[in-house]
Structures are given as structure tokens and as C-alpha cells.
Amino acid sequence: VQLQASGGGSVQAGGSLRLSCAVTGSIFRINNMAWYRRAPGKERELVAGISNSDTTTYVDSVKGRFTISVDNARKTIYLQMNSLKLEDTAVYYCNADVVEFDGSSYFAVPGGYWGQGTLVTVSS
């Protein structure tokens, strides 16, 4: 299972970006997916998450500006980021909690899988 994140870049404050994260590999089901970020000098934080029942959660600082969504058919999650602020500058990582089948049993990797990270830089 691999996660490929894309869509990062440089944008001026107030602008928008859309991040994508495609899940490839043989999986039985995607349970939860999420976007995290790590800003310079800060700990990694959960930005947004979405469950397999489409329940979403957001960190307070992005509520009303960011939207997480999932395309189950394409096994891709998106993070639409609007009204970007300087403090949104970070490396963004996608995470997928999936169930796999090895031919005889179902299993899940603790903590799920991670994408490689995509850099978002917001400038004034």
C-alpha cells in the first residue's frame, strides 16, 4: 500500500490550494483518512480527518477554511484549502487507515500508512 500526495506549492495569503492523496495497492477497505501537517519548529498536528461514514473533523484553526473529502472509487482524498494564512505553511502529510487481506485473513497496520508529504508555503 502506498500513498502519493500532491498539490502543494507556494501561494499568497488569502489564496487557495487543493491537496490530493491517492491510495494504491491491494486493500479491502479504507476506514479513515486524514491530513496532518508539520510546521517549522512545531509538532505534527492533525488538520482534518474523514471516516468511512463521511464524518469529518478539523482542527479549530482551519474550520471554515479547509474541507476534506474523499473519492472512494478513486481511493483519493482531497484537502481543499481556502483563505490560506501564513501560519498554514507546513509540510502536509496524508494518512490512511486501511484494512488489507493477505489471502487468508484481514488485518490493519497500526497507525496506517503515510504519504511522503507535500510542502505548502504561504507568503504575504
Disulfide bonds with the S-S distance in Angstrom:
Cys21-Cys94 2.08
